[in-house]
Structures are given as structure tokens and as C-alpha cells.
Amino acid sequence: MDEAEAQAALNVPRETLERLKAFVDFLRAENDRQNLVSRGTLDEVWSRHILDSAQLLRFAPYPEANWLDLGTGAGFPGLVVALLHEGSCTLVEERKKRVEFLTRAAQMLGIADRLSIYCTKLEKFDSEPFDVISARAFAPLERLFELSHSFSTAKTRWILPKGRNAASELEAAKASWHGEFRLEQSLSDADAKIIVAEGVSPKAPRQAGRGKRAR
């Protein structure tokens, strides 16, 4: 998918597209300073990063849902979601330089008053639950649930782009986690999938010796 195709697939107003173009320019310039994204992906930045992030909005439960993005890094998907989403957004990123970049990018995009950015490890993040939780390239699915389950309720929707390993990660996580899981096709990569989940909860651990006859 080339740049023009990716921009058309976004289906956003011209003003929003211009903001995204400015952000892409900012990302390219800053990438020389702190390696925000792999240099090899910059030639496909509109499909690999912008569209890949924006497409998650189609799975939001409702327009005003409050959204948590974990390990936002260079802003994907969290910063793009914050620009396009009607509800409030919270970004969590533990690396200080990344947070400085996100803060400047949010100001440049004109959305600094519509999102919260926290520089902290997820284990130290203290918050009420969210309607939506997203993460990209943050942790294997099972570990992701372990780290962030406290920020969810039975109604929370998890929207997790997992690339080409989505099915295998989901099967591994099902050994320890209940939930309603489905795989959705990515618009930015024909071989990639997005895990959408609700009602996520840990399975009770098996008791040692259960089922054995007492002596």
C-alpha cells in the first residue's frame, strides 16, 4: 500500500490529514535523534504506523469511550488514536525521551488538552479502569493481560494489533485467561491480525493434587 492509498484509507477531513502530515515530518526529523521507529519503516510510515494505528478506532465500543494505550513509544497507536477519537485518551510510556517527544507532538497536533501522558512503568501506574485498552509491540499477550488487567472491567474492550503472530499468542494466552476473543483482519497488512477481546479474566490456578484420592 503506497502513501496515497494509505491516506485515502484513513478517510479523515483535510485539516486532520494536514495535521498527520506535519506529525510525520516531525517524526522523521526526531527519528534521527532518538530512533523512535525502525528506519526501514519510514518509507512506509503511512501504512505501517499511521493507518495501522487509526484502524483500531473501528473497534471502539462507542465514540466517547475512555482509552488507555500502553507503551505508546513513538505515538503508535496512542497519539494517532487521541487525534481521531472523540473520547479521552491516556498514554503510558516509561522512557523519558519518548514522553518528551509525545508531549511535543501532542502540542503540535493541538490535542495536548485532550489526553494525559504518564512517564512511568505500568507496574507503578495507578488508575481507574478504562473502556478500551490498546497496545502495540508492548508485551506478549499473556504478559500484557497480567500487567494491565487491573485497569479493566468485564466490559472493557481490548484492541491489540499483534501482527502475524496474533493467532499463536492468543492460543497461548487462552491457557491462563478467560474471555471472548476474536481475530480481525488488519487493513495495513494482509498477513496481520488484530485481537479484540472482552470479559478478560484470569483462570483459577489448578490445585496441586486435585482429583487424587486422599490417604
Secondary structure as GFF3:
##gff-version 3
##sequence-region A 1 215
A	DSSP	alpha_helix	3	10	.	.	.	ID=ss1
A	DSSP	alpha_helix	14	34	.	.	.	ID=ss2
A	DSSP	three_ten_helix	39	44	.	.	.	ID=ss3
A	DSSP	alpha_helix	45	45	.	.	.	ID=ss4
A	DSSP	pi_helix	46	51	.	.	.	ID=ss5
A	DSSP	alpha_helix	52	54	.	.	.	ID=ss6
A	DSSP	three_ten_helix	55	59	.	.	.	ID=ss7
A	DSSP	beta_strand	67	70	.	.	.	ID=ss8
A	DSSP	alpha_helix	78	84	.	.	.	ID=ss9
A	DSSP	beta_strand	89	92	.	.	.	ID=ss10
A	DSSP	alpha_helix	96	109	.	.	.	ID=ss11
A	DSSP	three_ten_helix	112	114	.	.	.	ID=ss12
A	DSSP	beta_strand	115	118	.	.	.	ID=ss13
A	DSSP	three_ten_helix	122	124	.	.	.	ID=ss14
A	DSSP	beta_strand	132	135	.	.	.	ID=ss15
A	DSSP	alpha_helix	141	148	.	.	.	ID=ss16
A	DSSP	three_ten_helix	149	151	.	.	.	ID=ss17
A	DSSP	beta_strand	157	163	.	.	.	ID=ss18
A	DSSP	alpha_helix	166	173	.	.	.	ID=ss19
A	DSSP	beta_strand	177	185	.	.	.	ID=ss20
A	DSSP	beta_strand	193	202	.	.	.	ID=ss21
###
